[in-house]
Amino acid sequence: MSNTYMATNECPPAATRTPYTNLGSLSEETQVTIRDTGWSEEDQERMRLAGFDGVDMVMAWYS
């Protein structure tokens, strides 16, 4: 008879983890555009072809 063991990782519950890290703050009047992201022109074009719009690209960059 053989025994099979599986390695498991102990993780803290989701409620104790912080899902976001605040790297700075923006005023309410600040407008963020695609130019504020680090996507290259090739990345932007690839994302457009996949159906992303500008808002989706900004959200993907800052998520």
C-alpha positions, 0 to 999 in steps of 0.5 A: 500500500502506498501513501500519497502526500500533498504539499499545502501552503497555509494562507491567512484568511481573505478577510485579514489580507489587504487587497490593495496597496495605496501608493499615493493619492489623487485629488477628485479632479484628477483625470487618469488616461491611457498616457498615465499607464506604462502600456507600450503602443504594441500592448495598447493595440493588442488590447484594443484588438481584444476588445479593451477600451481606454477605461479597461486599459487604465483599470488593468494597469492600476489593478 
